[in-house]
Amino acid sequence: MNREQNRFREKGNRKMYVKTNVWTRGQVVFVIAGSDRYETQRAHEESRGGVVSR
């Protein structure tokens, strides 16, 4: 996960990751983040359809 976290530190980066079995077997966790609050907002706007469809 550290490699994924480092990607967000570069200005302008944003992404959604889907993780399974992080804390509990069968659990699905969505991580939506960006390099700052504005990129996080953009990541949310771009990714929310994918979260809803799952």
PyMOL commands that set and color helices and strands:
alter all, ss='L'
color gray80, all
select helices_A, chain A and resi 2-8+37-53
alter helices_A, ss='H'
color red, helices_A
select strands_A, chain A and resi 14-20+28-34
alter strands_A, ss='S'
color yellow, strands_A
deselect
rebuild
show_as cartoon
